[in-house]
C-alpha cells in the first residue's frame, strides 16, 4: 500500500501533488529552522559583536520578508491544490484502452461487495480489472459510512447509505494491490481489506466468463445474508441474479444493515456484572 509506488495515472498525479506541496512548504520550514539556530548562535551572551537594541520595534525589511514568503507559499499551495483538485475530480472520466469497466461497490460490515453489472457477476473482498481499461466505480454503503481506497491506484472516496458516489481510476501495471476501508466502522474494520488484481485483457475476459459459471447466485435473499456483520476471510464470487440489486441497495429499497453495535457484555459499565451478583 505504498503511495510512493503508483500503478495508475491518478495515483501518480496525487504523488506529484504531495511532493510538490512538501517542497513548497520547505521554502518556509528550512529557512526558519536555519534562522532559529543562527539567531540563537549569534545573539548568545558570549558574542560581543552582537548589537543589543532594546528599543527596536519595527523594520520594513523584516516585515517584507516575514509576510511575503508565507504569502507566496500560500498562493503556490493554493494553486497546486486548486489545479490538482479539478484535474483529479473523482467523477472525471479517465482515458484508457478498451471498453470502460463498470464496477458497483458496496461497503458492508465488514467486507466489500463488488458488482460487475455488464459481466453479470459479483465478488466479495476481491477486485479484478483489466490493465489500461477505464474503471468507472459507483459506490454506496449497505450500512454505515466508510471510505474506499486503493493507495497505489489513487483516489479515496466515501461510501454512504442512500447515495451513490463516483470514482474513476485506471491500473497501468499487472499485479496485485491492496485496497482498504480508510474510515473506522466498527470492530471488524481492521480486516476490511481486499486485493485488487490488475490482469491482461484476455485474462480478465476469461476470469469473467469462468466466474459467471459459478453456482452461487447473488440476489436480494443472498445479499441479505451477506450483509450480516461478519469478517470474510476468503474471497467469494457470485453470478449476478438480480441486475437491479445495486439500485435497490442505494435507494434503500433493501433496508440498510443496523451497523456496528455493542454486544451485551461490552455495553455494560465495568463492574456492573459483579455489582448485580
SERO-4910 file (N, C-alpha, C, O; in steps of 0.05 Angstrom, whole numbers):
BEGIN
 pado doro    nc1    nc2    nc3   cac1   cac2   cac3    cc1    cc2    cc3    oc1    oc2    oc3
  Unk    A     17    -24      0      0      0      0     18     25      0     12     44     15
  Unk    A     38     25    -16     58     47    -17     48     69    -36     47     65    -60
  Unk    A     40     92    -25     31    114    -42     53    126    -59     47    140    -78
  Unk    A     78    119    -53    100    129    -69    109    109    -90    130    112   -102
  Unk    A     92     89    -95     96     70   -116     71     68   -133     58     47   -133
  Unk    A     63     89   -146     37     90   -161     37     71   -184     57     67   -198
  Unk    A     13     59   -189     10     40   -211    -13     49   -230    -23     33   -245
  Unk    A    -20     74   -228    -40     85   -246    -37    115   -248    -23    127   -231
  Unk    A    -50    128   -267    -46    157   -272    -57    174   -249    -45    195   -243
  Unk    A    -78    166   -236    -89    182   -214    -70    181   -190    -65    202   -179
  Unk    A    -60    158   -183    -42    156   -161    -16    171   -167     -4    184   -149
  Unk    A     -7    170   -192     18    184   -199     14    215   -197     32    229   -187
  Unk    A    -10    225   -205    -15    253   -203    -18    261   -173     -8    283   -166
  Unk    A    -29    244   -157    -31    251   -128     -4    251   -115      1    267    -98
  Unk    A     14    233   -124     41    233   -113     55    259   -120     70    270   -104
  Unk    A     51    268   -145     64    293   -154     54    317   -137     70    334   -129
  Unk    A     28    318   -132     17    340   -115     29    339    -87     36    359    -76
  Unk    A     31    315    -76     42    312    -49     71    321    -47     78    336    -29
  Unk    A     87    313    -67    115    320    -67    118    350    -71    134    363    -58
  Unk    A    103    361    -91    105    390    -96     96    406    -71    109    426    -65
  Unk    A     76    397    -57     67    412    -34     88    412    -12     92    432      2
  Unk    A    101    389     -8    122    387     13    145    406      5    156    419     23
  Unk    A    153    406    -20    175    423    -29    169    452    -24    185    468    -15
  Unk    A    144    460    -31    136    488    -27    136    495      2    146    517      9
  Unk    A    126    478     19    126    484     48    154    485     60    159    499     79
  Unk    A    173    469     48    201    470     57    213    498     53    233    505     66
  Unk    A    201    513     34    212    540     30    209    558     55    223    577     58
  Unk    A    190    551     72    187    565     98    202    550    120    216    562    136
  Unk    A    198    524    121    208    508    143    239    509    145    250    513    166
  Unk    A    252    505    122    282    504    122    294    531    130    310    532    148
  Unk    A    287    553    116    298    579    125    292    586    154    309    597    168
  Unk    A    267    580    163    260    586    191    277    570    210    286    581    230
  Unk    A    281    545    204    297    528    222    326    538    223    338    538    245
  Unk    A    337    545    200    364    556    199    366    582    214    385    587    229
  Unk    A    345    599    210    345    625    224    344    622    254    357    637    268
  Unk    A    329    604    264    327    599    293    354    592    304    363    603    325
  Unk    A    368    574    291    395    566    300    415    589    298    431    593    315
  Unk    A    413    603    275    431    626    271    427    648    291    447    659    301
  Unk    A    402    655    297    396    676    316    406    667    344    417    683    359
  Unk    A    400    642    351    408    632    378    439    633    381    449    640    402
  Unk    A    453    627    359    482    627    360    493    656    360    511    662    376
  Unk    A    483    673    343    493    700    340    488    717    365    505    732    374
  Unk    A    464    714    376    456    731    399    461    717    426    448    723    446
  Unk    A    480    699    427    488    687    452    502    707    469    513    727    459
  Unk    A    501    703    495    512    723    514    542    727    511    552    749    517
  Unk    A    556    707    501    585    710    499    595    724    473    618    729    469
  Unk    A    576    730    455    583    743    430    583    774    433    562    786    435
  Unk    A    607    785    435    609    814    439    602    830    414    597    854    416
  Unk    A    602    817    390    596    832    366    566    837    362    558    854    346
  Unk    A    549    822    375    520    825    372    511    851    384    518    858    406
  Unk    A    495    865    369    485    891    379    460    887    396    441    873    388
  Unk    A    459    899    419    436    898    437    419    922    432    428    945    437
  Unk    A    395    918    422    377    941    414    350    937    429    331    927    417
  Unk    A    349    945    454    324    942    470    301    958    460    278    952    466
  Unk    A    306    980    445    284    997    435    275    990    407    258   1004    395
  Unk    A    285    968    395    278    961    368    248    953    367    239    937    383
  Unk    A    233    965    349    205    959    347    195    952    319    176    937    316
  Unk    A    207    963    299    197    959    272    219    961    251    237    977    253
  Unk    A    216    943    230    234    945    207    218    937    183    207    915    181
  Unk    A    217    955    163    203    949    139    214    925    124    199    909    113
  Unk    A    240    922    124    253    900    110    246    873    123    240    854    109
  Unk    A    246    873    150    238    848    164    209    841    159    202    818    154
  Unk    A    191    862    160    163    857    155    158    847    126    141    829    122
  Unk    A    173    857    107    171    848     79    178    818     77    164    803     64
  Unk    A    199    810     90    208    783     88    188    764    102    180    744     91
  Unk    A    180    771    127    164    752    143    135    750    132    121    731    139
  Unk    A    126    770    116    100    768    105    100    759     76     81    744     67
  Unk    A    120    766     60    119    760     32    124    730     27    111    718     10
  Unk    A    143    718     41    149    690     37    125    672     44    118    655     28
  Unk    A    113    675     68     89    659     74     66    664     54     52    645     47
  Unk    A     63    690     46     41    696     27     46    681      0     27    670    -11
  Unk    A     71    682     -9     77    668    -34     73    637    -31     64    624    -49
  Unk    A     80    627     -8     77    598     -3     47    591     -3     40    570    -15
  Unk    A     30    607     10      2    601     10    -10    603    -18    -26    586    -26
  Unk    A     -1    622    -34    -10    625    -62     -2    601    -78    -19    590    -93
  Unk    A     23    592    -75     32    569    -91     17    544    -82      8    528    -99
  Unk    A     14    540    -56      0    516    -46    -29    517    -55    -41    496    -63
  Unk    A    -41    540    -54    -69    543    -63    -72    537    -92    -91    524   -100
  Unk    A    -52    546   -108    -53    540   -137    -51    510   -142    -65    499   -159
  Unk    A    -32    497   -128    -28    468   -132    -54    453   -124    -62    435   -138
  Unk    A    -65    461   -101    -90    447    -92   -113    452   -111   -129    434   -116
  Unk    A   -116    477   -120   -138    484   -138   -136    469   -164   -156    456   -173
  Unk    A   -113    470   -177   -110    456   -203   -112    426   -199   -126    412   -215
  Unk    A    -99    415   -178   -100    386   -174   -128    376   -168   -135    355   -178
  Unk    A   -143    391   -152   -170    382   -145   -189    381   -169   -207    365   -170
  Unk    A   -184    399   -188   -201    399   -212   -191    378   -232   -207    364   -245
  Unk    A   -165    375   -234   -155    354   -253   -161    326   -243   -166    308   -259
  Unk    A   -162    323   -216   -167    296   -205   -195    294   -193   -199    279   -174
  Unk    A   -214    308   -205   -242    305   -197   -250    275   -199   -247    264   -220
  Unk    A   -259    263   -177   -265    234   -177   -285    227   -199   -284    204   -210
  Unk    A   -303    245   -206   -323    239   -226   -314    243   -254   -329    237   -273
  Unk    A   -290    254   -258   -279    259   -285   -269    233   -298   -253    220   -286
  Unk    A   -279    227   -322   -271    202   -335   -241    201   -340   -228    221   -346
  Unk    A   -230    177   -337   -201    173   -342   -199    158   -369   -211    138   -373
  Unk    A   -182    169   -386   -178    156   -412   -163    129   -409   -148    126   -390
  Unk    A   -168    111   -427   -155     85   -426   -159     70   -452   -169     80   -471
  Unk    A   -150     45   -451   -153     27   -475   -175      7   -470   -180     -2   -448
  Unk    A   -190      1   -491   -211    -18   -489   -236     -5   -477   -237     19   -472
  Unk    A   -257    -22   -473   -282    -12   -462   -280     -6   -433   -266    -21   -418
  Unk    A   -293     15   -423   -294     20   -394   -307     -3   -379   -325    -16   -389
  Unk    A   -297     -7   -355   -308    -28   -337   -324    -15   -315   -314      1   -299
  Unk    A   -350    -21   -314   -367    -10   -293   -366    -29   -269   -369    -53   -271
  Unk    A   -361    -17   -245   -359    -33   -221   -376    -19   -200   -372      5   -194
  Unk    A   -395    -33   -189   -413    -22   -167   -403    -33   -141   -405    -57   -136
  Unk    A   -392    -16   -124   -380    -24    -99   -399    -18    -76   -410      4    -74
  Unk    A   -403    -37    -58   -420    -34    -34   -403    -41    -10   -393    -63     -7
  Unk    A   -401    -22      9   -387    -27     34   -407    -39     54   -428    -28     58
  Unk    A   -399    -61     66   -415    -75     86   -399    -78    112   -376    -70    113
  Unk    A   -412    -89    132   -398    -95    157   -389   -124    157   -406   -141    160
  Unk    A   -364   -131    154   -341   -114    148   -328   -127    124   -309   -142    127
  Unk    A   -338   -120    101   -329   -132     76   -337   -114     53   -352    -95     57
  Unk    A   -326   -119     30   -332   -104      6   -345   -122    -15   -336   -144    -21
  Unk    A   -367   -112    -25   -381   -126    -47   -377   -110    -73   -383    -87    -74
  Unk    A   -367   -124    -94   -363   -112   -120   -381   -125   -140   -380   -150   -144
  Unk    A   -398   -109   -153   -416   -119   -173   -408   -110   -201   -403    -86   -204
  Unk    A   -406   -128   -220   -399   -122   -247   -425   -124   -264   -431   -146   -273
  Unk    A   -440   -103   -267   -467   -106   -280   -465   -115   -309   -483   -129   -318
  Unk    A   -445   -107   -323   -443   -114   -351   -434   -143   -355   -442   -156   -374
  Unk    A   -419   -153   -336   -410   -181   -337   -428   -200   -322   -426   -224   -324
  Unk    A   -448   -189   -307   -468   -203   -292   -454   -222   -271   -462   -245   -268
  Unk    A   -434   -211   -257   -421   -226   -236   -417   -207   -213   -421   -183   -215
  Unk    A   -408   -218   -190   -402   -203   -166   -381   -217   -150   -378   -242   -152
  Unk    A   -365   -202   -134   -344   -214   -118   -345   -201    -90   -356   -179    -87
  Unk    A   -334   -215    -71   -331   -204    -44   -302   -204    -36   -288   -224    -38
  Unk    A   -292   -180    -29   -264   -176    -20   -244   -184    -41   -221   -192    -34
  Unk    A   -251   -182    -66   -232   -186    -87   -241   -170   -112   -264   -172   -120
  Unk    A   -223   -156   -123   -229   -138   -146   -210   -145   -169   -186   -144   -165
  Unk    A   -221   -153   -192   -205   -159   -215   -212   -141   -238   -235   -138   -245
  Unk    A   -191   -128   -249   -195   -108   -271   -174   -112   -292   -152   -122   -287
  Unk    A   -181   -105   -317   -162   -107   -339   -143    -83   -340   -150    -61   -333
  Unk    A   -118    -88   -347    -98    -68   -348   -105    -47   -370   -113    -54   -392
  Unk    A   -102    -22   -363   -105      0   -382   -134      8   -386   -139     29   -399
  Unk    A   -154     -7   -376   -182      0   -382   -191     21   -362   -184     21   -338
  Unk    A   -208     40   -371   -220     59   -352   -238     45   -333   -255     29   -341
  Unk    A   -235     50   -307   -251     37   -286   -270     58   -275   -262     78   -264
  Unk    A   -296     53   -279   -317     72   -271   -332     60   -247   -349     42   -250
  Unk    A   -325     69   -223   -337     59   -199   -362     75   -191   -363    100   -193
  Unk    A   -382     61   -183   -405     72   -170   -406     60   -142   -406     35   -138
  Unk    A   -406     77   -121   -402     67    -94   -425     76    -76   -435     98    -77
  Unk    A   -433     57    -59   -453     63    -38   -446     46    -14   -428     30    -14
  Unk    A   -462     50      7   -458     34     31   -484     19     38   -506     30     36
  Unk    A   -481     -6     47   -504    -21     56   -507    -20     86   -523    -33     98
  Unk    A   -490     -3     98   -491      0    127   -482     29    134   -493     48    124
  Unk    A   -462     31    151   -452     58    160   -433     69    139   -425     56    120
  Unk    A   -426     95    143   -408    108    124   -380     97    128   -371     93    151
  Unk    A   -366     93    106   -338     86    107   -324     99     82   -336    115     69
  Unk    A   -300     91     76   -285    103     54   -270     81     38   -259     63     50
  Unk    A   -270     84     12   -258     65     -7   -231     76    -15   -229    100    -23
  Unk    A   -210     60    -14   -183     70    -20   -166     47    -31   -163     26    -18
  Unk    A   -154     51    -55   -133     34    -65   -109     51    -69   -106     65    -89
  Unk    A    -91     52    -49    -69     72    -49    -52     73    -75    -45     95    -83
  Unk    A    -46     50    -87    -29     50   -110    -43     56   -136    -30     60   -157
  Unk    A    -70     57   -135    -85     65   -159    -96     93   -155   -103    107   -175
  Unk    A    -98    103   -131   -106    130   -125   -135    133   -118   -151    115   -121
  Unk    A   -141    156   -107   -169    163   -101   -178    151    -75   -177    126    -71
  Unk    A   -188    167    -57   -202    158    -33   -229    172    -32   -230    197    -34
  Unk    A   -250    157    -31   -277    169    -32   -296    155    -13   -294    131     -9
  Unk    A   -314    170     -1   -332    159     19   -355    144      6   -364    151    -16
  Unk    A   -364    124     21   -388    110     13   -409    115     35   -403    112     58
  Unk    A   -433    123     27   -454    130     46   -480    117     37   -487    115     14
  Unk    A   -495    108     57   -520     95     51   -540    115     41   -542    137     51
  Unk    A   -555    107     20   -576    124      9   -566    143    -12   -581    160    -22
  Unk    A   -540    141    -20   -530    157    -42   -508    143    -56   -497    123    -46
  Unk    A   -501    152    -80   -481    139    -97   -459    160   -103   -464    182   -112
  Unk    A   -434    153    -97   -411    169   -105   -397    155   -128   -400    131   -132
  Unk    A   -382    171   -143   -369    161   -167   -339    165   -166   -329    186   -155
  Unk    A   -324    146   -177   -295    147   -177   -285    135   -202   -294    114   -210
  Unk    A   -265    148   -215   -253    138   -240   -224    133   -235   -209    150   -226
  Unk    A   -215    108   -241   -187    100   -238   -177     85   -262   -193     80   -281
  Unk    A   -152     78   -262   -141     61   -283   -116     47   -272   -100     60   -258
  Unk    A   -112     22   -277    -88      7   -270    -70      3   -294    -79     -8   -314
  Unk    A    -45     12   -292    -27     10   -315     -6    -11   -312     11    -14   -330
  Unk    A     -6    -27   -291     15    -47   -287      1    -73   -276    -15    -71   -257
  Unk    A      7    -95   -289     -3   -121   -279      8   -126   -251     32   -123   -246
  Unk    A    -10   -134   -233     -1   -140   -206    -25   -141   -187    -48   -137   -196
  Unk    A    -19   -145   -162    -40   -146   -141    -34   -124   -121    -12   -122   -110
  Unk    A    -54   -107   -117    -51    -84   -100    -73    -84    -78    -96    -90    -84
  Unk    A    -65    -77    -54    -84    -78    -32   -102    -54    -31    -93    -31    -34
  Unk    A   -128    -59    -26   -147    -38    -22   -158    -41      6   -155    -62     19
  Unk    A   -170    -20     16   -178    -20     44   -201      0     49   -207     17     32
  Unk    A   -213     -3     73   -232     17     83   -215     36    100   -202     28    118
  Unk    A   -217     62     93   -200     81    107   -215     99    126   -207    121    133
  Unk    A   -238     89    135   -255    104    155   -265     84    175   -278     64    167
  Unk    A   -261     88    200   -268     69    221   -298     63    220   -315     81    218
  Unk    A   -305     37    222   -333     29    220   -340      6    239   -358     -9    233
  Unk    A   -325      3    260   -332    -18    280   -311    -39    284   -288    -35    275
  Unk    A   -318    -60    299   -298    -80    308   -283    -93    285   -258    -97    288
  Unk    A   -296    -99    263   -283   -113    242   -268    -95    222   -259   -105    201
  Unk    A   -266    -70    228   -254    -51    210   -225    -58    201   -219    -55    178
  Unk    A   -208    -67    220   -180    -73    211   -178    -95    190   -159    -95    174
  Unk    A   -198   -113    188   -198   -134    168   -214   -128    143   -217   -145    126
  Unk    A   -223   -103    141   -240    -95    118   -222    -87     95   -221    -64     87
  Unk    A   -208   -107     84   -189   -102     62   -196   -120     38   -211   -140     41
  Unk    A   -184   -114     16   -188   -130     -8   -164   -128    -26   -149   -109    -25
  Unk    A   -161   -148    -43   -140   -148    -63   -150   -139    -90   -172   -148    -99
  Unk    A   -135   -121   -103   -142   -112   -130   -123   -125   -149    -99   -120   -149
  Unk    A   -134   -142   -167   -117   -157   -186   -119   -143   -213   -140   -142   -226
  Unk    A    -97   -131   -222    -96   -119   -249    -85   -140   -268    -62   -149   -264
  Unk    A   -101   -149   -287    -93   -171   -305    -95   -162   -334   -105   -140   -339
  Unk    A    -85   -178   -352    -87   -171   -381   -116   -173   -390   -133   -184   -376
  Unk    A   -122   -160   -413   -149   -160   -423   -159   -188   -428   -182   -194   -420
  Unk    A   -144   -206   -441   -154   -234   -445   -159   -248   -418   -178   -263   -416
  Unk    A   -141   -244   -399   -144   -258   -373   -170   -248   -359   -183   -263   -346
  Unk    A   -176   -222   -362   -200   -212   -349   -225   -224   -362   -244   -231   -349
  Unk    A   -225   -226   -389   -247   -238   -403   -251   -267   -394   -274   -276   -390
  Unk    A   -229   -282   -392   -231   -310   -383   -241   -312   -354   -258   -329   -348
  Unk    A   -231   -294   -337   -239   -294   -309   -269   -288   -307   -283   -302   -292
  Unk    A   -279   -269   -321   -307   -261   -320   -325   -284   -331   -345   -290   -319
  Unk    A   -316   -297   -352   -331   -319   -363   -333   -343   -344   -354   -355   -341
  Unk    A   -310   -349   -331   -310   -371   -312   -326   -365   -287   -339   -382   -276
  Unk    A   -324   -340   -278   -339   -332   -254   -369   -333   -259   -384   -340   -241
  Unk    A   -378   -327   -283   -406   -328   -290   -418   -356   -289   -442   -359   -289
  Unk    A   -400   -376   -288   -410   -404   -287   -414   -414   -259   -423   -437   -255
  Unk    A   -408   -398   -239   -410   -407   -211   -439   -413   -204   -457   -402   -215
  Unk    A   -442   -431   -185   -469   -439   -176   -480   -419   -156   -504   -418   -151
  Unk    A   -463   -403   -144   -471   -384   -123   -484   -360   -137   -471   -347   -153
  Unk    A   -508   -353   -130   -523   -331   -142   -527   -308   -123   -533   -313    -99
  Unk    A   -523   -284   -132   -527   -260   -115   -554   -247   -123   -557   -237   -145
  Unk    A   -572   -249   -104   -598   -235   -107   -605   -223    -81   -589   -221    -62
  Unk    A   -629   -213    -78   -637   -199    -54   -635   -217    -29   -626   -208     -8
  Unk    A   -642   -242    -32   -641   -261     -9   -612   -266     -1   -606   -265     23
  Unk    A   -595   -273    -20   -567   -278    -13   -552   -253     -4   -534   -255     13
  Unk    A   -560   -230    -14   -548   -205     -5   -555   -200     24   -538   -191     39
  Unk    A   -580   -205     32   -588   -201     59   -571   -218     78   -564   -209    100
  Unk    A   -565   -242     71   -547   -259     87   -519   -248     87   -505   -249    108
  Unk    A   -510   -238     64   -482   -227     62   -479   -202     79   -458   -197     90
  Unk    A   -501   -187     82   -499   -161     96   -497   -164    126   -492   -145    140
  Unk    A   -502   -188    136   -499   -193    165   -470   -188    173   -452   -195    159
  Unk    A   -466   -176    196   -439   -169    206   -422   -194    207   -428   -213    221
  Unk    A   -399   -193    193   -380   -215    193   -355   -206    179   -355   -187    163
  Unk    A   -333   -219    185   -308   -214    171   -303   -238    153   -300   -261    162
  Unk    A   -302   -233    127   -297   -254    108   -268   -259    104   -253   -242     95
  Unk    A   -259   -283    112   -231   -289    110   -222   -297     81   -200   -292     73
  Unk    A   -241   -308     66   -235   -316     39   -253   -301     19   -277   -297     25
  Unk    A   -243   -293     -4   -260   -280    -24   -281   -299    -35   -278   -323    -34
  Unk    A   -303   -288    -44   -325   -303    -56   -332   -292    -83   -327   -268    -89
  Unk    A   -343   -309   -100   -353   -300   -126   -382   -308   -130   -390   -329   -119
  Unk    A   -397   -292   -145   -425   -297   -149   -432   -293   -178   -419   -279   -193
  Unk    A   -453   -306   -186   -467   -299   -211   -489   -280   -204   -505   -286   -186
  Unk    A   -491   -257   -218   -510   -237   -211   -538   -245   -220   -543   -247   -244
  Unk    A   -555   -250   -201   -582   -259   -207   -602   -236   -210   -622   -238   -223
  Unk    A   -595   -213   -197   -613   -190   -198   -598   -166   -208   -583   -154   -192
  Unk    A   -601   -158   -233   -586   -136   -244   -593   -109   -232   -578    -89   -235
  Unk    A   -615   -107   -217   -623    -82   -204   -615    -81   -175   -624    -64   -160
  Unk    A   -599   -100   -166   -592   -102   -138   -579    -77   -127   -586    -67   -106
  Unk    A   -559    -67   -142   -545    -43   -132   -564    -19   -129   -562     -5   -109
  Unk    A   -582    -16   -148   -601      6   -146   -619      3   -122   -626     23   -109
  Unk    A   -627    -21   -116   -644    -26    -92   -629    -20    -66   -641    -10    -47
  Unk    A   -603    -26    -66   -587    -20    -42   -584     10    -39   -588     21    -17
  Unk    A   -577     24    -61   -572     52    -60   -597     68    -54   -596     89    -40
  Unk    A   -620     59    -64   -645     74    -59   -659     65    -33   -680     75    -27
  Unk    A   -646     47    -19   -656     37      7   -682     21      4   -697     17     23
  Unk    A   -688     11    -20   -710     -8    -23   -703    -34     -7   -721    -47      3
  Unk    A   -677    -40     -6   -668    -60     12   -659    -45     37   -639    -30     35
  Unk    A   -671    -49     60   -664    -34     84   -635    -37     91   -623    -59     89
  Unk    A   -622    -15     99   -593    -17    107   -590    -34    132   -608    -36    149
  Unk    A   -566    -45    135   -560    -60    159   -558    -41    183   -553    -17    178
  Unk    A   -561    -50    207   -562    -32    230   -535    -20    237   -534     -1    252
  Unk    A   -513    -31    226   -487    -20    233   -476    -33    258   -489    -48    272
  Unk    A   -451    -26    265   -438    -38    288   -453    -31    314   -462     -9    318
  Unk    A   -456    -51    331   -469    -48    356   -453    -61    378   -439    -80    374
  Unk    A   -455    -50    402   -441    -61    425   -455    -87    433   -480    -89    433
  Unk    A   -439   -107    440   -450   -131    450   -461   -126    478   -455   -105    490
  Unk    A   -476   -145    489   -487   -141    516   -466   -138    537   -469   -121    555
  Unk    A   -444   -153    534   -423   -151    554   -408   -125    552   -402   -112    572
  Unk    A   -403   -115    527   -388    -91    523   -405    -66    531   -394    -46    538
  Unk    A   -431    -69    529   -448    -46    534   -451    -40    564   -460    -18    571
  Unk    A   -445    -60    580   -447    -56    609   -423    -41    620   -401    -47    612
  Unk    A   -427    -23    639   -404    -10    652   -388    -30    667   -398    -51    675
  Unk    A   -362    -24    671   -344    -43    685   -354    -46    713   -361    -27    727
  Unk    A   -355    -71    722   -364    -77    749   -394    -81    751   -403    -88    773
  Unk    A   -409    -76    730   -438    -79    732   -446   -107    738   -465   -112    754
  Unk    A   -432   -126    725   -439   -154    730   -434   -163    758   -451   -176    771
  Unk    A   -410   -155    769   -404   -162    797   -423   -149    816   -431   -161    837
  Unk    A   -431   -124    810   -450   -110    827   -477   -124    828   -491   -125    848
  Unk    A   -485   -134    804   -511   -148    802   -511   -173    819   -531   -181    831
  Unk    A   -487   -186    819   -485   -210    836   -487   -203    865   -486   -221    883
***
